[in-house]
Amino acid sequence: DTTTDEEAAVSPSAERPPSIHQKWNDTSINTYRFLSTIYAFILMGMTDGAMGALLPYIETYYGISYTVVSLLFLSPFVGYLLAALLNNLIHYYLGQRGVAIIGPICRLVGIIPIAFHPPYAALPVILLFTGFGNGIEDSAWNAWIGNMQQANELLGLLHGAYGLGATIGPLIATAMVTKGNLPWYSFYYVMVGLDGAGFLLSSTAFWAATGKVHRDIHRAANGGKRTTTRHVLREPITWLLALFLLGYVGAEVSLGGWIVTFMLRVRNAEPFIAGLCATFFWLGLTIGRVALGFVTGRIGEKLAITGYLLLSIGLQLLYWLVPNFVASAVFVAFLGFFLGPLFPAAIVAATKLLPSDYHVSAIGFAAAFGGGGAAIFPFAVGAIAQSKGVIVLQPIVLAILAFILMMWLGLPGGLRQGGLERARENHDKVGQPIRDVFGMLKGHSRK
């Protein structure tokens, strides 16, 4: 019961071959590891969610503009980009153990200085480490769980944990500032303790998952050849999913990061109530990821996500055009609900469309590259808001949602259940569904 899944995969006496998807609870160590990844995603969510709630207070504390404060979103992008490029190398030489140690340490390197509220110029530099730590953990744990049985449900729980963290993070941060009359940086005292516990949990859970174990599994699955990141980046599906996740995460964090400011400045809400709106958004995201995770796989990822995106576009329009605070709070909660399953479904799509030896590199790159959306788009909102006002949040998010809908429809496979699996069997190319639709329309026009 204490044999790791890696050891079982490379052992000649293993009862299951490595091609069979493992379960999260088939060994005690797998269960421990799964729970440690859940905790890691809660911490990521708390860090990301609280930043949006604290943004108005950071802006006031340092006396800076929207554009300057938005650098707090942009700087982690460099860390995420490095994580996307180095994820495969870290796995190859250090295994999951390396991720489990480096990720929490980098997050602590970013959080501890913030707790001492240094000059503002230091904050964007410090947050590079947070971006890198979050990026390698995000990519590694998505790739690992995405290859398990019941991946839709498990990834729903994993990303639901992120949503839970992003729900309680703003709530705690807002309450500390508005009700406890504490300075904004007090929240990071709490995070130092929680991330310290996360380091102990993840490093012990994945201690046996060394680079040698990873290389042995890779050789067993791919005849001894190493699939490099450069090779995986030649696959169009990798880039399509990376762009999809870039836009999705950008929309998610732009909403979560600027909701409080939007409600304060545009909807004229009270400070604590404005903070609650961010909580409603992340709570909707959490519930959607968990609840819809049990729906998505049953009706097919391609059809389900298309439907969720169309509903999200409708809700975003209502959130923008209905100038009522209560209605805005309701719309943003449901918007979070239908956006929730998008990230997990993209990871599952990658496992179904790509060969197994591509998964660590492709999913790792797409997840980490997508995490850069948490930097680029919220920064863009802040930079444009400096001259146009924070109302620009709404059209930017709407444009992002339309963009990722096109990316999703460009994936191989039809909208029927099992379409992704058939697309891989038939060797369908990226953009095939769109070409088929245009072909049908062209045929009808000739008639």
Residue pairs with C-beta under 8 A, 6 or more apart in sequence:
1 27
1 28
2 27
2 28
2 29
3 11
3 27
3 29
4 27
4 29
4 30
4 208
4 209
4 213
5 22
5 26
5 27
5 29
5 30
6 208
6 209
6 213
6 214
6 216
6 217
7 208
7 213
8 14
8 15
8 16
8 27
9 18
9 216
9 217
9 220
10 18
10 213
10 216
10 217
10 220
16 22
18 217
18 220
18 221
19 221
19 356
21 147
21 148
21 149
21 151
22 30
22 147
22 148
22 149
23 30
23 148
23 149
23 150
24 30
24 31
24 34
24 145
24 148
24 154
25 31
25 34
29 205
29 208
32 205
33 205
33 206
33 209
34 145
34 154
35 205
36 100
36 198
36 201
36 202
36 205
36 206
37 137
37 141
37 144
37 145
37 158
37 202
38 157
38 158
38 161
39 161
39 197
39 198
39 201
39 202
40 103
40 104
40 137
40 141
40 198
40 202
41 141
41 158
41 159
41 161
41 162
41 165
42 161
42 162
42 164
42 165
43 107
43 165
43 191
43 194
43 195
43 198
44 134
44 137
44 138
44 162
44 165
45 161
45 162
45 163
45 164
45 165
45 166
45 167
45 169
45 282
46 165
46 166
46 168
46 169
46 172
46 191
46 194
47 107
47 111
47 130
47 134
47 165
47 169
47 191
48 134
48 162
48 165
48 166
48 169
48 253
48 256
48 257
48 374
49 165
49 166
49 167
49 168
49 169
49 170
49 256
49 278
49 282
50 169
50 170
50 172
50 173
50 187
50 191
51 72
51 73
51 257
52 170
52 253
52 256
52 257
52 258
52 259
52 260
52 278
53 169
53 170
53 173
53 174
53 260
53 275
53 278
54 173
54 177
54 184
54 187
55 69
55 72
55 257
55 258
55 260
55 261
56 260
56 261
56 264
56 271
57 177
57 184
58 64
58 69
58 72
58 184
59 65
59 66
59 69
61 117
61 183
61 184
62 69
62 120
64 120
65 386
66 382
66 383
66 385
66 386
66 390
67 382
67 383
67 386
68 120
69 382
70 378
70 379
70 380
70 381
70 382
70 383
71 123
71 124
71 379
72 123
72 124
72 127
73 253
73 257
73 374
73 375
73 376
73 378
73 379
73 382
74 124
74 375
74 376
74 378
74 379
75 123
75 124
75 125
75 127
75 128
75 131
75 375
76 127
76 128
76 130
76 131
76 134
76 371
76 374
76 375
77 131
77 372
77 374
77 375
77 376
78 128
78 131
79 106
79 127
79 128
79 129
79 130
79 131
79 132
79 133
79 134
79 135
80 131
80 132
80 134
80 135
80 368
80 369
80 371
80 372
80 374
80 375
81 135
81 368
81 369
81 372
82 132
82 135
83 131
83 132
83 134
83 135
83 136
83 138
83 139
83 368
83 371
84 135
84 139
84 364
84 365
84 367
84 368
84 369
84 371
84 372
85 229
85 365
86 136
87 135
87 136
87 139
87 140
87 229
87 360
87 361
87 364
87 365
87 368
88 228
88 229
88 232
88 360
88 361
88 364
88 365
89 229
90 98
90 99
90 102
90 136
90 140
91 98
91 99
91 140
91 211
91 214
91 360
91 364
92 211
92 214
92 215
92 218
92 226
93 211
94 102
94 210
94 211
95 206
95 209
95 210
95 211
95 212
95 213
95 214
96 140
96 144
96 206
96 209
96 214
97 203
97 206
97 207
97 208
97 209
97 210
97 211
98 211
99 136
99 137
99 140
99 141
99 206
100 137
100 202
100 203
100 205
100 206
100 207
100 209
101 199
101 202
101 203
102 133
102 136
103 133
103 134
103 136
103 137
103 140
103 202
104 133
104 137
104 195
104 198
104 199
104 202
104 203
105 133
105 199
106 129
106 130
106 132
106 133
106 136
107 129
107 130
107 133
107 134
107 195
107 198
108 192
108 195
108 196
108 199
109 126
109 129
109 130
109 133
110 126
110 127
110 128
110 129
110 130
110 131
110 133
111 130
111 188
111 191
111 192
111 195
112 188
112 192
113 122
113 126
114 123
114 126
114 185
114 188
115 185
115 188
115 189
115 191
115 192
116 185
117 183
117 185
118 126
131 371
131 375
134 371
135 367
135 368
135 371
136 368
137 202
138 367
138 368
138 371
139 363
139 364
139 365
139 366
139 367
139 368
139 371
140 360
140 364
141 158
142 155
142 158
142 347
142 363
142 364
142 367
143 347
143 359
143 360
143 363
143 364
143 367
145 151
145 154
145 155
145 158
146 155
146 347
146 348
146 350
146 351
146 359
146 363
147 351
147 356
147 359
148 154
150 297
151 297
151 344
151 347
151 348
151 351
152 293
152 294
152 296
152 297
152 301
152 344
152 345
152 348
153 293
153 294
153 297
155 293
155 343
155 344
155 347
155 348
156 289
156 290
156 291
156 292
156 293
156 294
156 296
156 340
156 341
156 344
157 289
157 290
157 293
158 344
159 289
159 340
159 343
159 344
160 286
160 287
160 289
160 290
160 293
160 340
162 289
163 282
163 283
163 285
163 286
163 287
163 288
163 289
163 336
163 340
164 282
164 286
166 256
166 282
166 285
166 286
167 279
167 282
167 283
167 285
167 286
168 279
169 187
169 282
170 256
170 260
170 275
170 278
170 279
170 282
171 275
171 276
171 279
172 187
172 190
173 184
173 187
173 275
174 260
174 271
174 272
174 275
174 276
174 278
174 279
175 272
175 275
176 182
176 186
176 187
177 183
177 184
177 186
177 187
178 271
178 272
178 275
179 272
180 186
215 226
218 226
218 227
218 357
219 225
221 356
221 357
222 357
225 357
227 357
227 358
227 361
228 361
229 361
229 365
231 361
232 238
232 358
232 361
232 362
232 365
233 239
233 365
235 354
235 358
235 362
236 429
236 430
237 350
237 353
237 354
237 362
237 411
237 412
237 430
238 350
238 354
238 358
238 362
238 365
238 366
240 407
240 410
240 411
240 430
241 346
241 349
241 350
241 362
241 366
241 370
241 411
242 365
242 366
242 369
242 370
243 404
243 407
244 346
244 370
244 404
244 407
244 408
245 343
245 346
245 366
245 367
245 369
245 370
245 371
245 373
246 369
246 370
246 372
246 373
246 376
247 373
247 377
247 400
247 401
247 403
247 404
247 407
248 339
248 342
248 343
248 346
248 370
248 373
248 400
248 404
249 343
249 370
249 371
249 372
249 373
249 374
250 373
250 374
250 376
250 377
250 378
250 400
251 339
251 373
251 377
251 397
251 400
251 401
251 404
252 285
252 339
252 373
252 374
253 373
253 374
253 377
253 378
254 377
254 378
254 381
254 393
254 396
254 397
254 400
255 281
255 332
255 335
255 336
255 393
255 397
256 278
256 281
256 282
257 378
257 381
258 378
258 381
258 382
258 385
258 390
258 393
259 274
259 277
259 278
259 281
259 332
260 274
260 275
260 277
260 278
261 390
262 390
262 391
262 393
263 269
263 273
263 274
263 277
263 325
263 328
264 271
264 274
265 389
265 390
266 389
266 390
266 391
267 274
267 323
267 325
267 328
268 325
269 277
269 325
273 325
276 329
277 328
277 329
277 332
280 329
280 332
280 333
280 336
281 332
281 333
281 335
281 336
282 336
283 333
283 336
284 332
284 333
284 334
284 335
284 336
284 337
284 340
285 336
285 337
285 339
285 340
286 336
286 340
287 337
287 340
288 336
288 337
288 338
288 339
288 340
288 341
289 340
289 341
289 343
289 344
290 340
292 304
292 308
292 337
292 338
292 340
292 341
293 341
293 344
295 304
295 341
296 304
296 305
296 341
296 344
296 345
296 348
297 348
298 417
299 417
300 415
300 416
300 417
300 418
300 419
300 420
301 345
301 348
301 349
301 352
301 420
302 349
302 408
302 411
302 413
302 414
302 415
302 419
302 420
303 415
303 416
303 417
303 419
304 341
304 345
305 341
305 342
305 345
305 346
305 408
306 405
306 408
306 409
306 415
308 338
308 339
308 341
308 342
309 338
309 342
309 401
309 404
309 405
309 408
310 405
311 338
312 335
312 338
312 339
312 401
313 398
313 401
313 402
313 405
315 331
315 334
315 335
315 338
316 331
316 335
316 394
316 397
316 398
316 401
317 398
318 327
318 331
319 328
319 331
319 332
319 335
319 394
320 394
320 395
320 398
322 328
322 331
342 404
343 370
346 366
346 370
347 363
347 366
347 367
349 411
349 420
350 359
350 362
350 363
350 366
351 359
351 363
352 420
352 421
352 424
353 411
353 412
353 413
353 420
353 423
353 424
354 362
354 424
377 396
377 400
380 396
381 390
381 392
381 393
381 396
384 392
384 396
385 391
385 392
385 393
409 433
409 434
410 430
410 431
410 433
410 434
411 420
411 423
411 430
411 433
412 420
412 423
412 424
412 428
412 429
412 430
412 432
412 433
413 419
413 420
413 421
413 422
413 423
413 428
413 433
414 422
414 423
414 433
423 432
